[in-house]
Amino acid sequence: MQNMNLYSRGDKLFVRINIFLLTLFALSTLYPFIYIAAVSFSSGSAVTAGDVIYRPIDLTLAAYKYVWNESQFWVSYMNTFIYTVFGTIVSLLIIIPGAYALSRPQLIGRRFFNLFVAFTLWFNAGLIPFFLNMRDLGLLDSYFGIIIGFACNAFNVILLRNFFEGIPQSFEEAARMDGANDFQVLWKVYIPLSKPAIATVALFCIVSRWNGFFWAMILLRDEGKIPLQVFLRQTIVSLTSDEEFGSTLLEAAYSYETVTAAIIVASIIPVLFIYPFLQKYFNKGILLGGVKE
Amino acid sequence: MKNSSRTSSLIQHFKREWQIYLLLAPLVIWFLLFLYKPMYGLQIAFKDFSLFKGVDASPWVGLEHFRTLFDSDMFIRAIKNTFIISFLNLLIGFPTPIILALMFNEIAQGKFRKSLQTIVYLPHFISLVIIAGIVINIFSPSTGVVNLLLQKLGFEPIYFLTQPEWFRPIFIGSGIWQEAGFQSIVYLAAIAGVSPSLYESAVVDGASRWQMMWKITLPCILPTIIIMLIIRIGNLLEVGFELIILLYQPSTFQTADVINTFIYRQGLVGNQYDVAAAAGLFNAVVAFVLVMAANTISRRLTRTSLW
């Protein structure tokens, strides 16, 4: 806000309290991450004794070594990469051309097709019919099922369509004069002009693929195909109930808590890497464009 | 004659514009196959469904599954819990991002504000399994920080995640922790659109920052608040059931079991597909009515509507 120098005394107090409260909120947001990181680098016995508060106690990499030697961890990590990369590519291959077509004024039935997409925002068949449909399509327990079954959603289509609609006709006129067809107009005019919107959609896809667990948990039986998040959930569930793990670990330098914490850290790191890109793109226009209609 | 000229102009149109339809085709096929075909499958809510016979060949049973559902205490409890949790979520979770945005707006643009924002947006991008893992860790009765703190203050440790009365506060709290920061972006964008001249003239009139916040900023972002409220009400039944599945256990079902977790257990775990689909249909219809109602009300009241 402007006029920062025009503070009265009451304003100064107001600003200080405000900064204090916001800092407190940010710290409480950050704290759980710091805590988990601290646990992952601590010894199992220090965690069990309740000594770990915000920094590692008995600094050790034992939990990471345990995770490193767990072959299922690497299998799942690889699977998550596969789902994220191919899932995002397939999503963009469907969403970009579709959104372009929906933004064309000459499309016959344009209103119908837009309603066809938007209706799915308001009405959804739900878990059971979706599951049975995947089963009927033979997409249970398959990489392809996870990749194609969640490739699209109305929100991303509408977001990109709105962005395409906002591009002035004049941009494509020159290309049309040169005899460009729709494929060329999309490729040479719309896509280059829509980089921020496409990047936003791509990043949404990447994040939801990286984090997705529910349907992977339902649809995949083969341990060799499960993504990292399903593996993490299994670890949390199985280690909680597995007495043996706890007792054999009493002497070991790691424990249930430190192992889960280490897996959590390992799966957050890639998100932290793309986070700066994410931040760059969630600016006002793009998000609001998706919200409206 | 007229008809055939229309047909020929249509043929002309497709000859000229076929590329658009080709570009649209994958999207339409995907929506038909993965979103509309399941809607056809919803009919099993009225059938005695068996996997062996399939959707079409299973015999009709009318409203039997709905009678079963409404006779079941567990389903009634799930409806009740869904509404209680989403209402609490609306009451506490809706204003929080607005307040956050107003507070951020009072800090000058700069490194400090930017780093605070970077921190509060982050949890939105973290998976629910991790959120659940963190919650389980932090509230653990033996090693969790919350209980360590309680013990230092001389209290007995609390088994938070096994006690029904603690489920809702923990679930709603973790939802706010995860999403409030990110949701504030929409309001910050709206605030950025407020004309600076309004503030300038208010300063000339000697208004305090507190007054400007209430009398200028808040009224100016009201349309955005209303849009977000409509979306929120429309999604009222979508309590984050995935996080509930990760956090609840039989001892907390009493306060934690919502319609979608009920469907998950009946259908996907218990294989009672038809009854679960009936519960899903009920859920979808109520949700649809809510969106439509919210939008109509908003159009009447404020002329701000979503479509």
Boltz contact constraints between the chains, C-beta under 6 A:
constraints:
  - contact:
      token1: [A, 2]
      token2: [B, 196]
      max_distance: 6.0
  - contact:
      token1: [A, 3]
      token2: [B, 203]
      max_distance: 6.0
  - contact:
      token1: [A, 4]
      token2: [B, 108]
      max_distance: 6.0
  - contact:
      token1: [A, 6]
      token2: [B, 203]
      max_distance: 6.0
  - contact:
      token1: [A, 10]
      token2: [B, 208]
      max_distance: 6.0
  - contact:
      token1: [A, 11]
      token2: [B, 208]
      max_distance: 6.0
  - contact:
      token1: [A, 11]
      token2: [B, 209]
      max_distance: 6.0
  - contact:
      token1: [A, 14]
      token2: [B, 209]
      max_distance: 6.0
  - contact:
      token1: [A, 14]
      token2: [B, 210]
      max_distance: 6.0
  - contact:
      token1: [A, 18]
      token2: [B, 103]
      max_distance: 6.0
  - contact:
      token1: [A, 18]
      token2: [B, 106]
      max_distance: 6.0
  - contact:
      token1: [A, 22]
      token2: [B, 103]
      max_distance: 6.0
  - contact:
      token1: [A, 22]
      token2: [B, 116]
      max_distance: 6.0
  - contact:
      token1: [A, 26]
      token2: [B, 116]
      max_distance: 6.0
  - contact:
      token1: [A, 26]
      token2: [B, 119]
      max_distance: 6.0
  - contact:
      token1: [A, 26]
      token2: [B, 120]
      max_distance: 6.0
  - contact:
      token1: [A, 29]
      token2: [B, 119]
      max_distance: 6.0
  - contact:
      token1: [A, 29]
      token2: [B, 120]
      max_distance: 6.0
  - contact:
      token1: [A, 30]
      token2: [B, 119]
      max_distance: 6.0
  - contact:
      token1: [A, 32]
      token2: [B, 134]
      max_distance: 6.0
  - contact:
      token1: [A, 36]
      token2: [B, 134]
      max_distance: 6.0
  - contact:
      token1: [A, 47]
      token2: [B, 143]
      max_distance: 6.0
  - contact:
      token1: [A, 48]
      token2: [B, 143]
      max_distance: 6.0
  - contact:
      token1: [A, 50]
      token2: [B, 143]
      max_distance: 6.0
  - contact:
      token1: [A, 50]
      token2: [B, 148]
      max_distance: 6.0
  - contact:
      token1: [A, 94]
      token2: [B, 26]
      max_distance: 6.0
  - contact:
      token1: [A, 94]
      token2: [B, 27]
      max_distance: 6.0
  - contact:
      token1: [A, 94]
      token2: [B, 30]
      max_distance: 6.0
  - contact:
      token1: [A, 97]
      token2: [B, 23]
      max_distance: 6.0
  - contact:
      token1: [A, 98]
      token2: [B, 24]
      max_distance: 6.0
  - contact:
      token1: [A, 98]
      token2: [B, 27]
      max_distance: 6.0
  - contact:
      token1: [A, 100]
      token2: [B, 23]
      max_distance: 6.0
  - contact:
      token1: [A, 101]
      token2: [B, 20]
      max_distance: 6.0
  - contact:
      token1: [A, 101]
      token2: [B, 23]
      max_distance: 6.0
  - contact:
      token1: [A, 101]
      token2: [B, 24]
      max_distance: 6.0
  - contact:
      token1: [A, 104]
      token2: [B, 20]
      max_distance: 6.0
  - contact:
      token1: [A, 106]
      token2: [B, 17]
      max_distance: 6.0
  - contact:
      token1: [A, 107]
      token2: [B, 20]
      max_distance: 6.0
  - contact:
      token1: [A, 120]
      token2: [B, 35]
      max_distance: 6.0
  - contact:
      token1: [A, 122]
      token2: [B, 288]
      max_distance: 6.0
  - contact:
      token1: [A, 122]
      token2: [B, 291]
      max_distance: 6.0
  - contact:
      token1: [A, 123]
      token2: [B, 284]
      max_distance: 6.0
  - contact:
      token1: [A, 123]
      token2: [B, 288]
      max_distance: 6.0
  - contact:
      token1: [A, 124]
      token2: [B, 284]
      max_distance: 6.0
  - contact:
      token1: [A, 125]
      token2: [B, 38]
      max_distance: 6.0
  - contact:
      token1: [A, 125]
      token2: [B, 39]
      max_distance: 6.0
  - contact:
      token1: [A, 125]
      token2: [B, 42]
      max_distance: 6.0
  - contact:
      token1: [A, 126]
      token2: [B, 280]
      max_distance: 6.0
  - contact:
      token1: [A, 126]
      token2: [B, 284]
      max_distance: 6.0
  - contact:
      token1: [A, 127]
      token2: [B, 263]
      max_distance: 6.0
  - contact:
      token1: [A, 128]
      token2: [B, 267]
      max_distance: 6.0
  - contact:
      token1: [A, 128]
      token2: [B, 273]
      max_distance: 6.0
  - contact:
      token1: [A, 128]
      token2: [B, 276]
      max_distance: 6.0
  - contact:
      token1: [A, 128]
      token2: [B, 277]
      max_distance: 6.0
  - contact:
      token1: [A, 128]
      token2: [B, 280]
      max_distance: 6.0
  - contact:
      token1: [A, 129]
      token2: [B, 38]
      max_distance: 6.0
  - contact:
      token1: [A, 129]
      token2: [B, 41]
      max_distance: 6.0
  - contact:
      token1: [A, 129]
      token2: [B, 42]
      max_distance: 6.0
  - contact:
      token1: [A, 130]
      token2: [B, 38]
      max_distance: 6.0
  - contact:
      token1: [A, 132]
      token2: [B, 41]
      max_distance: 6.0
  - contact:
      token1: [A, 133]
      token2: [B, 37]
      max_distance: 6.0
  - contact:
      token1: [A, 133]
      token2: [B, 38]
      max_distance: 6.0
  - contact:
      token1: [A, 133]
      token2: [B, 41]
      max_distance: 6.0
  - contact:
      token1: [A, 149]
      token2: [B, 34]
      max_distance: 6.0
  - contact:
      token1: [A, 152]
      token2: [B, 30]
      max_distance: 6.0
  - contact:
      token1: [A, 181]
      token2: [B, 19]
      max_distance: 6.0
  - contact:
      token1: [A, 182]
      token2: [B, 19]
      max_distance: 6.0
  - contact:
      token1: [A, 182]
      token2: [B, 20]
      max_distance: 6.0
  - contact:
      token1: [A, 183]
      token2: [B, 19]
      max_distance: 6.0
  - contact:
      token1: [A, 207]
      token2: [B, 125]
      max_distance: 6.0
  - contact:
      token1: [A, 211]
      token2: [B, 127]
      max_distance: 6.0
  - contact:
      token1: [A, 213]
      token2: [B, 129]
      max_distance: 6.0
  - contact:
      token1: [A, 214]
      token2: [B, 242]
      max_distance: 6.0
  - contact:
      token1: [A, 218]
      token2: [B, 268]
      max_distance: 6.0
  - contact:
      token1: [A, 229]
      token2: [B, 127]
      max_distance: 6.0
  - contact:
      token1: [A, 229]
      token2: [B, 129]
      max_distance: 6.0
  - contact:
      token1: [A, 232]
      token2: [B, 129]
      max_distance: 6.0
  - contact:
      token1: [A, 233]
      token2: [B, 129]
      max_distance: 6.0
  - contact:
      token1: [A, 236]
      token2: [B, 133]
      max_distance: 6.0
  - contact:
      token1: [A, 257]
      token2: [B, 143]
      max_distance: 6.0
  - contact:
      token1: [A, 260]
      token2: [B, 133]
      max_distance: 6.0
  - contact:
      token1: [A, 264]
      token2: [B, 130]
      max_distance: 6.0
  - contact:
      token1: [A, 264]
      token2: [B, 133]
      max_distance: 6.0
  - contact:
      token1: [A, 271]
      token2: [B, 125]
      max_distance: 6.0
  - contact:
      token1: [A, 284]
      token2: [B, 189]
      max_distance: 6.0
  - contact:
      token1: [A, 288]
      token2: [B, 189]
      max_distance: 6.0
  - contact:
      token1: [A, 293]
      token2: [B, 307]
      max_distance: 6.0
